């Protein structure tokens, strides 16, 4: 469980850096984006590539980028 949270935070951090939203996100937001992104990415893109804590990293990062983009679109400043 702890390992999943750490890996989720890592995935969220990478996705935040890719979308240039990492500075606005905190640690909790990184973890949530990483864990949600892992679910979204693996359901959309499948389970391939290197894995950590049961999460395929590449689809998880792509899913986290999608989650961050959707949340920014819905809740971002206009």
Buried (B, 14 or more C-beta within 10 A) or exposed (E): EEEBEBBBBBBBBBBBEBBEBBEEBEEEBBBBBBBBBBBBBBEEBEEEEEBBBEBBBBBBBBBBBBBBBEBBEEEEEE
